[in-house]
Structure formats: structure tokens, C-alpha cells
Amino acid sequence: MTYTDKENKFKRYTVTTALPYANGPIHIGHMAGVYIPADIYCRYLRMMGENVLFIGGSDEHGVPVTIRAKKEGCTPQDVVDRYHSIIKKSFEDFGTSFDIYSRTTSATHQKTASDFFLKLYNDGKFIEQSSQQYYDEQEKTFLADRYITGTCPICGNERAYGDQCESCGSSLNATDLINPKSALSGNAPVLKETKHWFLPLNDYEDFLKQWILENHKEWKTNVYGQCKSWLDNGLQPRAVTRDLDWGIKVPLLGAEGKVLYVWFDAPIGYISNTIEHDKDSWEKWWKEKDTKLVHFIGKDNIVFHCIVFPSMLKAAGDYILPENVPANEFLNLEGDKISTSRNWAVWLNEYLKDFPNKQDVLKYVLCANAPETKDNDFTWKDFQTRNNSELVAILGNFINRTIVLTHKYFEGKVPEVNELNDLDKQTIEEIKLYPEKIGTLIETYKFRDALFELMNLARLGNKYLTENEPWKTIKTDKERTATVLNISLQICANLSVLMEPFIQFSAKKLQNMLNLNPLKWYESGNISILKAGHEIKPAELLFERIEDEQIQKQLDKLEASKKENALNNATVEPQKENISFDDFGKMDIRVGTILSAEKVAKTKKLLKLTIDTGIDKRTIVSGIAEYYNPEDIIGKQVSVLVNLAPKNLKGIESQGMILMAENPDGELAFVSPVKPIKNGGTIK
């Protein structure tokens, strides 16, 4: 569809969004990559009068769910119940306009997925194959790819998973890993034979080449290119079942202990959610040729939605295929890849606690920085700059000035338009272009450009208002002032319509100020939305400045996350070689009390300590100045190796050594008795 296509061949739109794993909250990477563009698209289509079904839901059968459950010591069902609720509420709080947001543990989905599998099985679409898969002999279970870690053969990352290296982004097979280990027991797994059902993707290769490479050259280059690469390399049969105890059971005799593989199960969730929403006429959304199917996903799901799922739909026989799959690339955070496991993310539920009622600010920034053709980066400084310099200084400033001046000069009523000059006529002609310009960009999935054009309309308004200076003309030419403010108010009214797909809370607030009911998209693009004499309400600030302190708080939170993750993932030093009891017995370790402490001149790390060892009072130089202030440790009992040979440090003879414990990140702490001990007491 194009904006000017009056004979649209599609009667309805089925729009799906990738199902997020219910193993953690939703974060800004999810929103920028999938849900914000999908929501913009659906809101726009509805404003164009189109019939839209917008589908979302939680993916609750992935291995990440079982990993989270094991880590937390609870059941997978406990995990998905908790996070499905958190995710759903986050979408609701951000105003994501799903027609249904369901889940893959629902009874409807269980039946739909089982029935889909059985249809393909009964139609002979699967092949049975035995293969060698990793098995944990201690835990007596086959290992899903995410339960296997090892060294990436591409980049050398020692914490790569059996399906992907999160360091370099390479897709892997578990058997590619160097020194693989089971995440369950820590042992090296063994290869063991197991039987599964496979979808022979190679049977659909010719169909896919024609359908994608010939018929859909308009797809985004990142999507088309990835599909072409897979097809050029040749497709192989892909397993649709897995040896797991969490998921939809394979509905066949002799398939005990096997479930539907999550990549097969999850996209069927789009269909089951449609059935749950519209049980009696769900098929029109999936089987009628005048329905347009669009999948919004991230780049890691391109293969599944462009090659695997279409092959499943083709095998089933009577389903429509996606007209487009406008996948985005990844959004990074402060120069680093967003990671749930490393807690390196901005979580939506936490964002709203720190920035209440600022959903539109985040949506605006994420759309403006959308990773549409390449990976992009979110930084808190850019978030602040875009809010203060664009939303506040351009959009909010224009609207506020216009409404305030209307109340000041015309008692809050839309003034009459009088004689138009050339600048007025030029501005009016430009206003007419924006609905089609923005609409066409939305329809071609260029949401970042569409948002830029929306802001250009606000820039046009600011420029028009500034050049005409109604605060000056009111003194000499009230009719001219009336014309300028009328046209400025019409720009505000147009903005209230065209803002709605992008920042709907602010659009609604502006409509309320203008005392204006919601309009259809095609009702914009003119200067007759507000009639002369129409009364508007007083101005309210649409946006407010974000201060440095608020941004620093977010940066501090990320820094704390980074330190915690480094500590959790730091490698513990391996055990040293064994020593004899006699070797240990040679060390004389005593409890002593620090009597005085001072920094050693011209050093950063050294403190000069006087310690009562119970034997004597001696001087010891210790490298602990980064972790302890001298005045804070006087009177502290510590452990002292008293029979260490004296050593000269910075001109001071050090007569012994303080024993310290060291965290993997290098932080030092005293080894002290838990209750007072007489100085000179021995440590054995």
C-alpha cells in the first residue's frame, strides 16, 4: 500500500511482533527493535481507517526460562508467570496498542501448536533422523544448546553458548565449541544418539528463492541479504523437536521426554493468539489472500520468520505468507551490547519509576535512534539532549508559544484568517505535504525518517512564528497577528494528528489543550481543522527539561551493574601446588592490633602501620591505602605474618606482613578474628 493508493488490495492487516522470552523484564533494545516501530505502523493504519489485528505475546518455552528457573530455585512456570505479568504491564504502561497480548503456556496455544505439528506429521512433511547430541552423564539429560558453554572458535571468548557467541555474535553449533562444558554439572558432556523429527527445509529451497529473491526485492537490504546468504549456501533439514522436560509435549507415542523445539512452537503463537482473540473468524487473518501479513522482529529472528516459518506455513498448505519482514538491527547501550544475563540494560518497568509519565520521551529517542539498517547506540546523554533540544526547545516551545499568545491576545479563541501574504501561502502549501510525506515513510517502514519529518513540521511552525513576530505586530496590526496565530494554531492541530502514532500521550494532551476530538490521518494537511471562534484551553507544558543529576543517576546505576557483573564473572585464582604440613608450620601468624597508621609520602598504595603483635610493637608497610583510610583502622585487629624476613620499602624497614583477602576484582579486606583475641594469639 502507498499513501495515494485509493484501491488498496488488502482488506485487513495481520501484524505480529516477536515474542519476548519471559525470563526477564522488557528492555529498550526490545522496544527500539520491534515494538515501537510495530506500534507506530498499527496506529497509523488504524488512523487511515484500515482493519488491523496487532498481535503480541510472551515466549515461555525457551531454554532461557529453564536457566532462570534453575538459577532462582523455582519452577519454569513460576518464572513465566512472574515475567509475563511484568512484560505485559510494561507494554500497557507504554501504551503499546496490542489487540491481544497472550502467552505460549495458554491452553489455546498448547492445542494449536500440537494440532499444527500433527497436521504436518500426518501429511508426511517431517523426516525422522537420529543424531549425536551432547549429554550430561551426571545429570542424565540431553543438553539444550544454551546449557553448553565453551570457547568460541571464531573469537576465543571462553563463555560462548552452544548456539551463539554473545561476544562476536556468531551463530554456532554446540559441537563447534572448544572445551565444551555442561552448564548443569560443569562436566564435559558426551555425544549420545537421540531421535528427532526434522522439517526438510531443502525441499522448500526453490519456492523460497522465487518468493523472496524474485518476488520481494523491496525488502530491507539487511533482511534480503541474510536470506540470500542462507539460500545461496543451501538449506538443511532442521529439527522441530528437542529432548527437554519444559515445553509442549510431542503428541506422538514413543516421544516421551521430547517437546516441540521453541523455534517451531513460538511462531505458531501468532496463530494461537489470533484464535484466542477471534475464535470464530480467525482464519480470515491467516488464510484469506486479501490480508497483508507483516512480521516485526529483530535481526536475530530473520531466518526463522523469512525461511523457517514460511516453510511451515507452506507445508500446512492454506496459509498466507508475510508480505514484509521489516527486521531491525541491534540497539547497544553506552557502547556495549545489551544483555539480560549481565543486567546491562534499561528496563522499562524501572525507567517509569525514575522518569514517571515520560513514556513519550523514551519512545521518541528510541525511534529517532532506531537501528533500522545498522546497529545503533543509546546513551543517556543523547537521551537528555534530544529531550531538551528537540522535544522541549522545538516541539514543546512552538506549541506553548502559540497557545499562550492566543490566550494573551484573543482570549483563548481561534482568531479569523485575514489577507494572506506570500509567506502564509508558502507555509500552507508546505503543511499540505506532511501527511502524505510521513505516511509514505511509515508504510515503507522508515520510521526514523518519518519522525524526522514530524519534527520538521514543528520546525516549520517555529520558523513561521519567529519570522512573523506576532508579539510585535499586535501593537500595530491586530488583523495580521490574527492570521499568524490562526495558521500557527492550525500547525498545532496538524501536529496533534501526526504525532499520534509516535508519541500518543503527548498527542492526546495537545488535543485536550486544543479542545479537539481525535481525527483520522487524512483529515490533516490543511488549515481548516480549527474553526474561527473555537475556544482552546490554557497551555500546559508538553515536555520538561531533564537535568544532569537525573542522567548521572542512570550512569551510576549502569556503572554499579558493570562492577557487579565483573565480580560475578571474575575468574577465581586456581589452587597453588600442595605444600607439606611442615612448610605451613614454619609460618608464625599472630593476631595484632593496629596502634597507628599514616600514608607513605609520594605513594598511592602504601600505609605505614605500627602494630602490637603481643611479642613487640613493630612497623609494617602495607599496600592497602586504596581501600582503607589511616584514621579508620586504628584499633583494628588483624592477622600478621611475624616471621617474614624484614624488607626495605620506600626507606622504611617493614617487619612482617598483614594478611589480606582479595576479591576477584582486586578489592582487599583484612583477615580478622570474629571476636577479640589477645594480641600475640597464634593462627593455626
N, C-alpha and C positions, 0 to 999 in steps of 0.2 A: 504493500500500500504506500502511496505517496499522498502528500497533503492535498493535492489538487485532483486526485483520482476520485471522481464522483461515482464511478461504477465499481466499487470495491467488490472483488470476487469472494471475499471472506465475510461470512455472516457472524462469525464468532472467533474468539481468540482464547486458546488454552496456553497459559503462561506458567511455567514451572520454575522453581528455584532449587538449587542443590540443597539436599537435606543435610543440615549440620549434625555432626556427631554429638549425641547427648552425653558427652563425657566432660563437659566444662561449659562455662557461660559463652555467650556470643561476643566476639571482639570486632574492632574496627576493620580488620582485614576482611572478615566475612561481609561486613556491610558495604565496604567500598567495592569489593569484587563482584558481589552478587545482588544483595538485597536492595540497596539504594537504586541502582540502575533499573532493576525489575519493577520496583515500586513507581519510579518516575514513568516508565513505559506504560504501566497499567493505569495509573491515574490520568495520564494524557489520553489514552484510548477511551476511557470512560467519559472524559470531558468532550471527546469527539462523538459521543453517542454510540460507541461500539459495545458489543456484548462480550464481556471479559470474564474468564474464570482464572483467578490468581491463586496458585497452589503452593503451599509450603508444608513443612513437617520435619520432625526430628528423626534422624537415622539412629536407631537404638540397638542395632545388632553388630556393630563393628567391633573389632578386636580392641580398639582404644577403650571401649566401655569395660571390657573384662579386665584390662590392665588397671584401669582406675578402681574397679571394684576390689581387685586383689590388693592394691596399694592401701585402700581405705578399710579393708577387712569387712566388707559388706557384700551383698549380692548384686549382680548386674542390674536386677530390677530396681533395687534401691537407688542405684546411680542414675538410671534413666528417668525414674520418677522425679528425682530432685532436679536434674538439669533440664529436663523437658519443660518443667514448670518455670524455671528461671529464664530459659531461652524464649519461651512463648510470651512471658510478661515483658521481656526486653523489647520484643517486636511490637507488642501492644503499646508500650510506653513511647516508642519512637514513631508510632502511627503507621507502621507498615500495613498496607491495606489488603492483606490476605483475605480471600473469601473463605478459605479453610486453612488451618494450621493443625495438622494431626500428627500421628506417630506410627512407627512401624511395629510397635507391640500391640496395636489395636486388633481386635478380633476380625474386623473387616480386612485389614491388611494380611493377617495370617491366612485367611481363606483365599483372598485374591492371589497372593504370591504362590500358594500351594496349587491353586487351580491353573495358574499360568504355567507352572513347571509341568504339571500333569498333562496339559494340552500338548506342549512341545514333546514330552516324553512319549505320549500315545501316538503322536504323529510321526515318530521316528526321527525327530530333529536332533537328538543327542547321540553321542557315541560314548561307550564305556571304555575307560582306559585305566590301567594300573601304572603307577609311577612311584618313584623314590622320593619320599619326603622326610624331613627331619623329625626325629622322635626323641623325646626325653625319657630315658630309661628309668631314671629315679622317680619322675612324676607319672610315668606310664601314660603318656599322652603325646599325640602328634602336636607339633608346634605351628601355630599360625605365624606368618611372616614377621609380624610385629613382636612376637615372642622370641625372636632370634636376633642377636646383636653380634657385631664383629667389625673387622676393619674393612673400610670401603676400598675396593680395588682401584677406584678411579683417583680419589684424593688422599687416601690414607687415614681418614677420620676413623678413630677406633670405636666410635659409638654409633655406627651406621646400623639401620634396621634391615631386616630381610627383604623388605620391599622397596626401600628408598633410603638414600643418604641425605639427611637434613642439612649437611654441611655444603655439599656441592649440588644437591638437587637431582642427582642421577637416579633413575629407576633401576632397581636391582632385582635379581632372583636371590633367594636365600642361599642357594648353592654358590653364588658369586663371592660371598663374604670370605675374607681371610680370618682364620681362627674363630669360627662361629661358636657362640655360647648360648645356652638356653637362658632366657630371662627368668624362668621359673626356679631352676635349681642352680644356675651358674655353671653347670657341667657342659662339656662338649656334646652336642646331640649326635645321634647316629642316623644314617639313612635307612628307612624302612619302607617296604612296599605297602601301598594302600590303593584302593579302587575308588574312582570318582566318575561322575558324568560330565561330559565336555560339550560345549557348543562349538561346532567346527566353523570358526569364522572364515576359514579359507573357502568354504562353499559360497560365501556371500561377497567375495572379493570383486568379481565382475560387476555385480549390482552396485556395490559401494563406489567403485571407480566411476561408473556412469553417473550415479546420483550425486556424488559430491564433486568430483573433479571436473565433470562436464556441465552438470545442471546447477551447481551452486558456487560458481566462481565469484559471486558477490559477497561470500562470507568473509569475515575479517581475516587478514593475512596470517595472523598467528594461529587461527583455527584451521584454515585451509592448509597452511604449511605443515602443521603437525599431522593432519590427516593424510596428506600426500606422502609424508615420510613413512608413516606406518604402512600405507598401501604399497608403496614402492618396494619396501623391504619384505613384503609378503606376510600374510596373516597365518596364524596357527590356531589350532583348537584351544579353547580356554575353559578351564574347569568352572562349573557352576555350583559345585558342592564342596564342602570342607569338613574336616574332622574336628568338630567343636561341640561343646555342650550348651552353647548360648546362641540362639538364633531360631529360625523357622525350620523345624524338622523336615528332612527329606521325606515326602509322603509315599514311600515305597517300602515293601517288605525287604528285609535284608539290608536296610540302610540305617540301622541303629547307630547312634553316635555321630551321625552326619547331619549337617544343616545346609541350607542354601547359602552359597557364598554371598557376602554382603554386596558385592557389585551387581549381582543378579537380583538380589532381594530389594535393594534400596530404590532403583528407578521405578520398579513396579509400584512403589509407594505413591507416585504421582497418580497412578490409575486408581489405587485403592482409596486415596483421599478424595478423588473425584466421586467415586461410588458412595463414600460416606457423606459427601455434600449433596449429591444429586442422584439418589439411588435409582429413580425411575427413568431418568433420561441421560445417564452418564455417558452412554455410547456416542451421543452427538458430539461430545467434546473430544472424542478419541478416534472416531471411525468415519465421520462424515467429511467428505472432500472439501466442503466449504468452510472448514475450521482451520485456522492457522495455529500451528504448534510452535512455540518458542521456548527454548531452554536457556535460562540464565545460570551460568556456572563460573568457576574459576578454572585456570588453565590446567590444573592437575586432574580435572574431570573431563577434558576434551575427548579423550579416546573412548571413555565409557558412554558419552552422550552422542558422539558422532559415528562411532563404529560399532560398539558392542550393543547398546540399547536399540539402535535402529535395526541391527541384525535380529535381535529378539523379536521386535515388532514385526519385521518382515517374515520371520519364521512363523509367527502366530497367524499371519495371513490377512487380517482385515483391519489393521490399524493404520492411521495416517502417520507420516514421518515428519520430523521437525523441518519447518521452513528456514529456521535460522537458529544458530547456537552462538550468541554473541559473548563468548568467554573473555574474561579479563585476565590480565597477568596478576602478579602478587603485589600487595602493599607491604612495604617494610616499615619498621618503627625505629626512628632515630638511627638509621643506617644499618640496622640489624634485622634479620628475618624474624617475623612474628612467630612465637612458639608457645603453645599451650603448656607443654611439659616444662618449659623453662620459665613460665609465668612472665614472658616478655610480650606484653600485650596491653592494650587499653580496652578494658571490659566495659560493655555497655551499661550493665547494672551499676558498676562503680562510677562511671562517668556521670550519670544522672545524680548521684549523691554529691559529687564535687561541683557539678555545674547544673543545678536544678533549672528546669524549664528552658534549657538551651539545646534541645534536640536539633533544632534547625541549624544552629551554628556548626555542629559536628557534621550534619548531613551536607551542608554547603561545602565545608572544607574537604570532606571525603569525595564529593562529586567533582570539585574543582581539581583535586589531585588524583582522580580516578586512574588506575593503572590499565588504561584501555588498550594500549599497544605495546607497552613495556612495563617492567616493574617500576614502581614509584615509591616515594618515601614520605611518611607522615612524621612531622616534627612538631613539638609543642610550640616552638617559636613561630613557625609558619601558621599554625592554628590561631595564635594570638594576632599575628599581622593581618591575616585575611579577615578576621572578625573586626579588628579596629580600623583597618584601612579600606575595607570593601563594604562589609555589611553595615558598619556604623557610619563611616565617613561618606559613602556613596549612596547606597540604597536607603538606609535609615535617615540620613541627613536630608536627602531630597524630599522624602515623604513628610518628614517633620516640618521642614520649612514651608512646604506648600500648605499643609493643613493649618499651621499656626498663623500664616499670613491671611488665609481665608477667614479665620475667626477674627483676626485683628481688624481687617478692612471691610469684610462683608458679613459680619455677624454669623459666620459659620454656614452661609448659604452659597451654593454654586452660582457665581455671577454669570451674567449674559456675555456671549461672544459678540464682539463688535467687528469693526472692519479688520480684515486680516492683512498683514504685510507679507513680504516675501519670506522672511524667516519663519513666520507662522505656517505658511503654506508648505514650505520645505519640511518643517518638523512634522506636520500632519501626514505628509506623504511617507516619511520615514516610519512613523508609528504604524502605518498600514502594513508594512513589510514584516514586522516582527512575528506575528502568529504563524505565518507560513514558514518563515526562516527557522524559527525554533522548532516548530512541529516536524519539519522535514529532517532536521538533525536528530530529533528523538526517534523518529521512525527508522532511521538508518543507524541507530544505536551509538550516536556520537553525543553522549550526554554531557561530557565536559564542554564541548563546543556550544551546545545548546544553553548551558548555564552561563557561559561567557556572553552569549548574545542577550540573555535576560539582563545581565548586568550592564550591557551596552545601552539597553533601553533606559535604565536608571541613570547612566552617564549622560544620555541624551537629555533627560529631564533636568539634571543638574546644570548642564551647559545652557539649556534654554532659559532656565530661571535666572541664572547668573548674568547672562548677556542682556536680558530684558530689565533687570533691576526693578521689580515692582515696588520695592520699598522706597525707591526714588520717584518713580512715575506717579505714585499715589498723590504726591503733593501738587502735581500739575495736570495729570491726565488720568482721571479715575476710570474712564472707559478702556484706555489701553491696559491699565492694571487689571481690570476685569477680564479682558481677553487672555492675558498672560496666565492668570491664575486658573481660568477655566481650562485652558489647554494643559496646564501643569496637573490639574486635578484629573483630567482625562488620562494622562500618562499614569498617574497613581492607580486609577481604576483598571487600566490595562495591565499594569504590574500585578494587581491583586488576582487577576485571572491567570496570567502566565507564570506567576510564582508557584501556583498551587501544586503542580507535580513535583517540584523540587523542595520547597520549604512550606509545607501546607499549614503549619501552625501560624507562621507569620502572615501567610496569605489570608487566613481566616481573621486574624487580628486586624489586618489592614481593611478587610471588607467590613468589619464591625465599625471601624473608625469612619469609613466612608458611608456607613449606613446602607450597605449594598448587599443584595442577595447573591449567592454563588451563581456564576454564569457558565455557559458552555464555552469551549475554546473558540469556536467560530463566531462567537458574539463579540470577541475582542478585535482590535485592529482599527478602531475608529474613535472619533472624539464626540460621540453622542451617547456614551454609556451613562453619564450623569447629566440629568436634565437641569436647566437653569432653575434656580429656586430650591433645588434639592438640598435638604439640611444634612450636614455632616456633624459627627461628634468631635469633641476636643482631641487633640493629638496625644498619643501615648508613644513612648519610646519603643520601637520595634526591637532594637538591639542595644546592648550596653557594652561599654569597654571592658576588656579583660585585662587585669593588672598583672604586673611582673610577679607579684607574690603568689598568685594563683598558678602561674606557669611553673615557678620554681618548685612548688609543692608536688607537681606531677613529675618533674625531672628527678626530684629527690626520691619519689616512690619507685621510679624505674631504676635508679642507682642502687636502692636497697634490694630490689629484686635481683639485680645483677650480682651483688655481693652474696646474697643468699644462695643463688644458683651456683656460683663459683665454689662456695663452701660445700654444698651438697654433692657437687660433681668432682671435687678435687680428689686426686689420687693419693691414697694413704701410702706412706713410705713402706716398702717391703721390709720384712723382718731381716735383721742382720744375721751374720753367721753365729751359730751357737758358741757359747763360752762355757768354761768349766765353773763349778761352784767355787773353786779356789780363786779363779780370776775375779769373780764377784766379791769374794771375801776380802780381797785386797783393798776395795774401796771403803773408805771411812766416811759415811754420810751422817751428819748430825742436824738436829733441829737448832736453829739460831734465831735471834731477834735483831731486826734492823734498828740500830740506835740513831744513825744519822744518814742523810743522803744528799748529794749535790751533783749537779751536772758537771761533766768534764769539759773544760774550756776547749773551744774550736772543734767540737764533735757534735753530731746529731743523735747518736745512739747510746753513748756511754754515760753511766752514772757511777760515782764513787760512793761506796757504801761502807759504813762501819757496822760490824756485826758482832754481837755477843754470841759466841759459839758454845759457851759453857766451859770451854777449855781456856779461851782467851778472848780478847777483843781484837779483831783484825780488820784490815782493809781489803775489800774485794771490789774489782771493777767489773761491771756487768752491762751488757748491751741491751738494756730494757727501757731506755729513755723515751722511745716512741710510744710505749704502752703504759708507762706509769710516771706520774709527777712525783718529784722527790718528797714534797710535803705530805703526800697521801700514803706513803708506805712506811713511815716511821712507826715503830711498834709492831710491824708485821712479822709473824713467824714464818720462816722459810726453811727449805732444805739446802744444806751446804755440803759440798764435797770438800772436806777439810784437808785431806792428804794429797791434794793435787800440787804438783811442783809449782813454786811461785813463778809469775811471768810479768815482765815489764810492759805495761800498756800506757802509752802517752806519758811516759816518765813517772808512772805510778806503779809500785810493786803490788800486784794482785795476788793475794794469798788464799786461793781457793776458787770455787765456782758455785754459783747459785743454780739449783736445778729448776728448769722451766719446762712446762708443757707447751707444745706448739700445734696450733690448728693447721689443717692442710693449706690454708691461705696465708700462713706465716705469722698469725697473731700469737703472742706469747702470754702465758699466765703462770703465776707462781704455783709450785707444788708445795702445799702447806698442810699441816695436820688439821683435822676437822675439829679438834678441841685442843686447848692449851697444853703444851708439853714443856717440861723443864728444859731450859737451854742445855745443850750437850746430849740430850736424849738421842740414842742411835736409831737409824733407819735400817731395818734388816730385810 
